[in-house]
Amino acid sequence: MTRALPAGTLASVVRRLRSPDVLQVLGLFLAAQLFIIAVRWPGQGGSNETWFALAQARLLMLALASLAYGAAEQGRDRASRAATLGALVAFAALSAPFDIACYAASYPAVPLWWSAALAFPETVAYFGLGLALGRAAAWARLGALLPLLVPAVLVAAVWLDVRTGVNALDPLTAPLAVAPVHGVVVLVLSGLTLFTLAPRRVSAGADAPPREDA
């Protein structure tokens, strides 16, 4: 049978969201977006292009935070990883009103559904990449270099997409136009990430004592 999700899963996410390190990052994340809006918002009669800068910065910061927290979760149990991922998904949800408000003011050609939905699988996908990076760094005994490896991986993903001309993982250009390849890649990575965090399946009689024949 399938093991049910722990009753305290949501409570674990809330506790993780209230932890000092996550609160600090969340505060910086939201403050950065408010700063971008304040700087880019045009004066009276000007053309409003605030959304373009905000959308790129938002997705880039979500990718970087997810990659960093995923790498830091190496060695922790599944419940801890799921709680951290839940807190990061909350980052995407809490920042969505800024994105939608600026979208309404800027009237970009990209559809709203793409901009609104992309942040969530992007967050999960980069968290999964972070988990893989953390495991690889631990295997290679390079855990002390994670503060350098995390931004290096993100820069490498952007550079590779620019060189190949295929937007597979680049969070900078992804929100500016519907990119089917990018959507498929992040959905696949998101699915793999959620699969690794899902409760394990156990057989109905796995925990039953052996039966003795008469």
HELIX and SHEET records of a PDB file:
HELIX    1   1 THR A    9  ARG A   18  1                                  10    
HELIX    2   2 PRO A   20  ARG A   40  1                                  21    
HELIX    3   3 THR A   50  ALA A   72  1                                  23    
HELIX    4   4 ARG A   78  SER A  106  1                                  29    
HELIX    5   5 LEU A  112  TRP A  139  1                                  28    
HELIX    6   6 GLY A  143  LEU A  145  5                                   3    
HELIX    7   7 LEU A  146  THR A  164  1                                  19    
HELIX    8   8 ALA A  174  LEU A  176  5                                   3    
HELIX    9   9 PRO A  180  LEU A  197  1                                  18    
END                                                                             
